[in-house]
Amino acid sequence: MRSGTTVTVILKPRAQGSWPQPRSNNPMLALVTSTATDSNGGARVTVRAARTGSVSITWGTQSAPVFTLRLSVAAYPVQ
């Protein structure tokens, strides 16, 4: 993805309960800008890429993540 891009992740409800809060392992590269949980337990999370590099967004603890999203932010030439 390109720096400045916003991505929305939609997670289906979990049988084990609601989704934990997501966190970025490097907020300087990608920041979780909003989170919402619907009445069924599904989650909607918006992540904004700020700088080039690789980053992980993790739901749950680092030692026992429920779900991990890995993003690569790259610089693309403007055409």
OpenMM code with the backbone's topology and positions (N, CA, C; nanometers):
from openmm import Vec3, app, unit

residues = "MET ARG SER GLY THR THR VAL THR VAL ILE LEU LYS PRO ARG ALA GLN GLY SER TRP PRO GLN PRO ARG SER ASN ASN PRO MET LEU ALA LEU VAL THR SER THR ALA THR ASP SER ASN GLY GLY ALA ARG VAL THR VAL ARG ALA ALA ARG THR GLY SER VAL SER ILE THR TRP GLY THR GLN SER ALA PRO VAL PHE THR LEU ARG LEU SER VAL ALA ALA TYR PRO VAL GLN".split()
positions = [
    Vec3(0.0829, -0.1173, 0.0000),
    Vec3(0.0000, 0.0000, 0.0000),
    Vec3(0.0873, 0.1235, 0.0000),
    Vec3(0.0309, 0.2337, -0.0359),
    Vec3(0.1034, 0.3594, -0.0459),
    Vec3(0.0875, 0.4415, 0.0827),
    Vec3(0.1892, 0.5174, 0.1163),
    Vec3(0.1829, 0.6061, 0.2314),
    Vec3(0.0650, 0.7018, 0.2150),
    Vec3(-0.0114, 0.7212, 0.3214),
    Vec3(-0.1294, 0.8072, 0.3182),
    Vec3(-0.2586, 0.7318, 0.2910),
    Vec3(-0.2481, 0.6048, 0.2523),
    Vec3(-0.3655, 0.5233, 0.2235),
    Vec3(-0.4350, 0.4821, 0.3525),
    Vec3(-0.5671, 0.4752, 0.3462),
    Vec3(-0.6466, 0.4265, 0.4576),
    Vec3(-0.7100, 0.2942, 0.4179),
    Vec3(-0.7026, 0.1955, 0.5074),
    Vec3(-0.7589, 0.0632, 0.4842),
    Vec3(-0.8611, 0.0350, 0.5931),
    Vec3(-0.9760, -0.0187, 0.5536),
    Vec3(-1.0760, -0.0606, 0.6512),
    Vec3(-1.0808, -0.2126, 0.6523),
    Vec3(-1.0675, -0.2711, 0.7698),
    Vec3(-1.0708, -0.4161, 0.7886),
    Vec3(-1.2020, -0.4498, 0.8570),
    Vec3(-1.2759, -0.5450, 0.7998),
    Vec3(-1.4025, -0.5884, 0.8584),
    Vec3(-1.3856, -0.7334, 0.9006),
    Vec3(-1.4036, -0.7584, 1.0300),
    Vec3(-1.3868, -0.8919, 1.0865),
    Vec3(-1.5232, -0.9482, 1.1260),
    Vec3(-1.5494, -1.0722, 1.0861),
    Vec3(-1.6755, -1.1387, 1.1202),
    Vec3(-1.6795, -1.1672, 1.2696),
    Vec3(-1.8004, -1.1835, 1.3258),
    Vec3(-1.8110, -1.2163, 1.4685),
    Vec3(-1.7350, -1.3450, 1.5020),
    Vec3(-1.6817, -1.3495, 1.6224),
    Vec3(-1.6088, -1.4670, 1.6713),
    Vec3(-1.6977, -1.5464, 1.7656),
    Vec3(-1.6897, -1.6801, 1.7583),
    Vec3(-1.7642, -1.7662, 1.8505),
    Vec3(-1.7125, -1.7518, 1.9936),
    Vec3(-1.5846, -1.7127, 2.0085),
    Vec3(-1.5224, -1.7009, 2.1410),
    Vec3(-1.5514, -1.5673, 2.2083),
    Vec3(-1.6285, -1.4803, 2.1469),
    Vec3(-1.6589, -1.3505, 2.2073),
    Vec3(-1.6156, -1.2369, 2.1169),
    Vec3(-1.6188, -1.1168, 2.1698),
    Vec3(-1.5862, -0.9991, 2.0892),
    Vec3(-1.4366, -0.9934, 2.0581),
    Vec3(-1.4049, -0.9168, 1.9542),
    Vec3(-1.2655, -0.8980, 1.9136),
    Vec3(-1.1936, -0.8092, 2.0138),
    Vec3(-1.0681, -0.8438, 2.0494),
    Vec3(-0.9894, -0.7532, 2.1334),
    Vec3(-0.9561, -0.6260, 2.0555),
    Vec3(-0.9154, -0.5233, 2.1261),
    Vec3(-0.8750, -0.3986, 2.0613),
    Vec3(-0.7480, -0.4222, 1.9793),
    Vec3(-0.7425, -0.3688, 1.8573),
    Vec3(-0.6221, -0.3839, 1.7763),
    Vec3(-0.5162, -0.2827, 1.8161),
    Vec3(-0.3908, -0.3172, 1.7869),
    Vec3(-0.2814, -0.2235, 1.8130),
    Vec3(-0.1752, -0.2417, 1.7052),
    Vec3(-0.1135, -0.1331, 1.6705),
    Vec3(-0.0056, -0.1321, 1.5724),
    Vec3(0.1258, -0.1543, 1.6452),
    Vec3(0.2141, -0.2365, 1.5866),
    Vec3(0.3441, -0.2551, 1.6507),
    Vec3(0.4376, -0.1369, 1.6225),
    Vec3(0.3957, -0.0470, 1.5313),
    Vec3(0.4726, 0.0739, 1.5044),
    Vec3(0.3776, 0.1851, 1.4578),
    Vec3(0.3192, 0.2607, 1.5516),
    Vec3(0.2251, 0.3667, 1.5149),
    Vec3(0.2847, 0.4763, 1.4264),
    Vec3(0.4186, 0.4840, 1.4184),
    Vec3(0.4806, 0.5823, 1.3294),
    Vec3(0.4624, 0.5424, 1.1826),
    Vec3(0.4441, 0.4124, 1.1568),
    Vec3(0.4256, 0.3633, 1.0197),
    Vec3(0.2789, 0.3478, 0.9833),
    Vec3(0.1997, 0.2940, 1.0745),
    Vec3(0.0568, 0.2751, 1.0506),
    Vec3(-0.0162, 0.2900, 1.1832),
    Vec3(-0.1237, 0.3639, 1.1803),
    Vec3(-0.1977, 0.3973, 1.3008),
    Vec3(-0.3408, 0.3483, 1.2897),
    Vec3(-0.3910, 0.2833, 1.3950),
    Vec3(-0.5318, 0.2458, 1.4015),
    Vec3(-0.6082, 0.3741, 1.4327),
    Vec3(-0.6893, 0.4208, 1.3366),
    Vec3(-0.7573, 0.5495, 1.3541),
    Vec3(-0.8980, 0.5376, 1.4078),
    Vec3(-0.9632, 0.4221, 1.3869),
    Vec3(-1.0964, 0.4035, 1.4444),
    Vec3(-1.1291, 0.2560, 1.4575),
    Vec3(-1.2114, 0.2239, 1.5572),
    Vec3(-1.2596, 0.0879, 1.5779),
    Vec3(-1.4074, 0.0949, 1.6127),
    Vec3(-1.4821, -0.0059, 1.5696),
    Vec3(-1.6241, -0.0148, 1.6032),
    Vec3(-1.6620, -0.1618, 1.6087),
    Vec3(-1.7513, -0.1951, 1.7001),
    Vec3(-1.8025, -0.3314, 1.7122),
    Vec3(-1.9523, -0.3260, 1.6917),
    Vec3(-2.0046, -0.4152, 1.6049),
    Vec3(-2.1492, -0.4147, 1.5823),
    Vec3(-2.2183, -0.5031, 1.6854),
    Vec3(-2.3509, -0.5065, 1.6825),
    Vec3(-2.4286, -0.5796, 1.7833),
    Vec3(-2.4085, -0.7308, 1.7759),
    Vec3(-2.3615, -0.7830, 1.6631),
    Vec3(-2.3363, -0.9267, 1.6481),
    Vec3(-2.1957, -0.9663, 1.6912),
    Vec3(-2.1095, -0.8697, 1.7211),
    Vec3(-1.9729, -0.8984, 1.7625),
    Vec3(-1.8701, -0.8836, 1.6524),
    Vec3(-1.9128, -0.8423, 1.5338),
    Vec3(-1.8182, -0.8147, 1.4259),
    Vec3(-1.7442, -0.6848, 1.4546),
    Vec3(-1.6300, -0.6688, 1.3942),
    Vec3(-1.5500, -0.5488, 1.4182),
    Vec3(-1.5151, -0.4807, 1.2864),
    Vec3(-1.5055, -0.3484, 1.2919),
    Vec3(-1.4648, -0.2671, 1.1773),
    Vec3(-1.3518, -0.1770, 1.2268),
    Vec3(-1.2356, -0.1876, 1.1615),
    Vec3(-1.1161, -0.1159, 1.2052),
    Vec3(-1.0579, -0.0409, 1.0868),
    Vec3(-1.0214, 0.0852, 1.1082),
    Vec3(-0.9589, 0.1650, 1.0033),
    Vec3(-0.8136, 0.1907, 1.0415),
    Vec3(-0.7248, 0.1645, 0.9448),
    Vec3(-0.5801, 0.1813, 0.9640),
    Vec3(-0.5298, 0.2785, 0.8585),
    Vec3(-0.4474, 0.3747, 0.9002),
    Vec3(-0.3897, 0.4725, 0.8071),
    Vec3(-0.2388, 0.4538, 0.8007),
    Vec3(-0.1875, 0.4343, 0.6787),
    Vec3(-0.0433, 0.4210, 0.6575),
    Vec3(0.0195, 0.5596, 0.6580),
    Vec3(0.1237, 0.5775, 0.7375),
    Vec3(0.1862, 0.7086, 0.7501),
    Vec3(0.3213, 0.7179, 0.6797),
    Vec3(0.4009, 0.6121, 0.6868),
    Vec3(0.5367, 0.6133, 0.6310),
    Vec3(0.5697, 0.4777, 0.5712),
    Vec3(0.6757, 0.4729, 0.4938),
    Vec3(0.7167, 0.3467, 0.4321),
    Vec3(0.7776, 0.2528, 0.5353),
    Vec3(0.7536, 0.1235, 0.5150),
    Vec3(0.8059, 0.0202, 0.6032),
    Vec3(0.7047, -0.0912, 0.6200),
    Vec3(0.7369, -0.1878, 0.7034),
    Vec3(0.6476, -0.3001, 0.7327),
    Vec3(0.5950, -0.2863, 0.8745),
    Vec3(0.4680, -0.3186, 0.8914),
    Vec3(0.4032, -0.3030, 1.0211),
    Vec3(0.3024, -0.4151, 1.0406),
    Vec3(0.2764, -0.4499, 1.1655),
    Vec3(0.1751, -0.5495, 1.1994),
    Vec3(0.0687, -0.4848, 1.2861),
    Vec3(-0.0565, -0.5153, 1.2546),
    Vec3(-0.1689, -0.4758, 1.3386),
    Vec3(-0.2162, -0.6044, 1.4043),
    Vec3(-0.2196, -0.6064, 1.5381),
    Vec3(-0.2499, -0.7283, 1.6120),
    Vec3(-0.3726, -0.7085, 1.7000),
    Vec3(-0.4598, -0.8080, 1.6962),
    Vec3(-0.5750, -0.8142, 1.7865),
    Vec3(-0.5392, -0.9161, 1.8928),
    Vec3(-0.5372, -0.8763, 2.0187),
    Vec3(-0.4942, -0.9624, 2.1282),
    Vec3(-0.3535, -0.9253, 2.1701),
    Vec3(-0.2960, -1.0079, 2.2551),
    Vec3(-0.1614, -0.9793, 2.3054),
    Vec3(-0.0561, -1.0204, 2.2031),
    Vec3(0.0628, -0.9649, 2.2148),
    Vec3(0.1729, -0.9998, 2.1243),
    Vec3(0.2118, -1.1471, 2.1396),
    Vec3(0.2039, -1.1995, 2.2618),
    Vec3(0.2435, -1.3388, 2.2854),
    Vec3(0.1372, -1.4387, 2.2404),
    Vec3(0.0097, -1.3965, 2.2371),
    Vec3(-0.0996, -1.4856, 2.1952),
    Vec3(-0.1997, -1.4069, 2.1107),
    Vec3(-0.1602, -1.3671, 1.9900),
    Vec3(-0.2508, -1.2876, 1.9074),
    Vec3(-0.3702, -1.3699, 1.8583),
    Vec3(-0.4852, -1.3053, 1.8506),
    Vec3(-0.6052, -1.3672, 1.7951),
    Vec3(-0.5998, -1.3582, 1.6424),
    Vec3(-0.5495, -1.2439, 1.5934),
    Vec3(-0.5390, -1.2197, 1.4496),
    Vec3(-0.4306, -1.1157, 1.4272),
    Vec3(-0.3510, -1.1330, 1.3225),
    Vec3(-0.2466, -1.0360, 1.2884),
    Vec3(-0.2569, -1.0009, 1.1413),
    Vec3(-0.2566, -0.8716, 1.1123),
    Vec3(-0.2563, -0.8200, 0.9761),
    Vec3(-0.1203, -0.7577, 0.9515),
    Vec3(-0.0497, -0.8034, 0.8485),
    Vec3(0.0819, -0.7485, 0.8154),
    Vec3(0.0686, -0.6601, 0.6916),
    Vec3(0.1174, -0.5379, 0.7029),
    Vec3(0.1097, -0.4417, 0.5933),
    Vec3(0.2491, -0.3985, 0.5530),
    Vec3(0.2680, -0.3800, 0.4234),
    Vec3(0.3907, -0.3209, 0.3710),
    Vec3(0.3545, -0.1896, 0.3057),
    Vec3(0.4143, -0.0832, 0.3546),
    Vec3(0.3891, 0.0509, 0.3007),
    Vec3(0.5093, 0.0873, 0.2166),
    Vec3(0.4844, 0.1233, 0.0910),
    Vec3(0.5936, 0.1527, -0.0031),
    Vec3(0.5708, 0.2874, -0.0690),
    Vec3(0.6772, 0.3430, -0.1185),
    Vec3(0.6698, 0.4696, -0.1953),
    Vec3(0.6537, 0.4336, -0.3424),
    Vec3(0.5505, 0.4837, -0.4044),
    Vec3(0.5272, 0.4615, -0.5468),
    Vec3(0.5437, 0.5934, -0.6197),
    Vec3(0.6024, 0.5921, -0.7382),
    Vec3(0.6152, 0.7161, -0.8137),
    Vec3(0.4793, 0.7664, -0.8594),
    Vec3(0.4617, 0.8967, -0.8598),
    Vec3(0.3387, 0.9592, -0.9082),
    Vec3(0.3426, 0.9614, -1.0591),
    Vec3(0.2353, 0.9165, -1.1218),
    Vec3(0.2311, 0.9118, -1.2681),
    Vec3(0.1351, 1.0144, -1.3221),
] * unit.nanometer
topology = app.Topology()
chain = topology.addChain("A")
for resn in residues:
    res = topology.addResidue(resn, chain)
    for name in ("N", "CA", "C"):
        topology.addAtom(name, app.Element.getBySymbol(name[0]), res)
